[in-house]
Amino acid sequence: MEIDDIRALSDDELRDELHETHRELMNLRFRAATMQLANVNQVRRARKRIARINTVMRERELAAGIA
């Protein structure tokens, strides 16, 4: 998911996406620990997606004047 796609989401959709990505990251970590994960780069991608979502949420907070 690109940053433009994330910015197009509403606030509620961002929270839902963040929750789902956290859940996905947890599952990926368990699969990596049990050697069931073929592509370990998925963990990195999930972490980056979480960072992007948090960045967009913070940008919106700052734009709204909430510090």
C-alpha positions as CSV (number, residue, x, y, z in Angstrom):
1,M,0.0,0.0,0.0
2,E,1.5,3.3,-1.1
3,I,1.5,6.5,0.9
4,D,-1.0,8.0,-1.6
5,D,-3.4,5.1,-1.0
6,I,-3.1,5.6,2.8
7,R,-3.7,9.3,2.5
8,A,-6.9,8.6,0.6
9,L,-8.4,6.7,3.5
10,S,-10.7,8.3,6.1
11,D,-9.8,8.5,9.8
12,D,-11.9,5.4,10.6
13,E,-10.5,3.4,7.8
14,L,-7.0,4.4,8.9
15,R,-7.7,3.1,12.4
16,D,-9.1,-0.1,11.0
17,E,-6.1,-0.6,8.7
18,L,-3.7,0.0,11.6
19,H,-5.5,-2.6,13.7
20,E,-5.5,-5.1,10.9
21,T,-1.8,-4.5,10.1
22,H,-0.8,-4.9,13.8
23,R,-2.7,-8.2,13.8
24,E,-1.0,-9.3,10.5
25,L,2.4,-8.4,12.0
26,M,1.8,-10.5,15.0
27,N,0.8,-13.5,12.8
28,L,3.8,-13.0,10.6
29,R,6.1,-13.0,13.7
30,F,4.6,-16.2,14.9
31,R,5.0,-17.8,11.5
32,A,8.6,-16.6,11.3
33,A,9.4,-18.0,14.7
34,T,8.0,-21.4,13.8
35,M,9.8,-21.4,10.5
36,Q,6.5,-21.4,8.5
37,L,7.1,-18.1,6.8
38,A,8.6,-18.4,3.3
39,N,9.2,-14.6,2.7
40,V,10.6,-12.9,5.8
41,N,10.5,-9.6,4.1
42,Q,6.7,-9.5,4.8
43,V,7.5,-8.6,8.4
44,R,9.5,-5.6,7.3
45,R,6.7,-4.5,4.9
46,A,4.1,-4.7,7.6
47,R,6.2,-2.6,10.0
48,K,6.7,0.0,7.3
49,R,2.9,0.0,6.6
50,I,2.3,0.7,10.3
51,A,4.8,3.5,10.3
52,R,3.2,5.1,7.2
53,I,-0.3,4.9,8.7
54,N,1.0,6.4,12.0
55,T,2.7,9.2,10.0
56,V,-0.5,10.1,8.1
57,M,-2.5,10.0,11.3
58,R,0.0,12.4,13.0
59,E,0.0,14.7,10.0
60,R,-3.8,15.0,10.3
61,E,-3.6,15.7,14.0
62,L,-1.1,18.5,13.4
63,A,-3.2,19.9,10.6
64,A,-6.3,19.9,12.8
65,G,-4.3,21.8,15.5
66,I,-4.2,19.0,18.0
67,A,-0.8,18.9,19.7
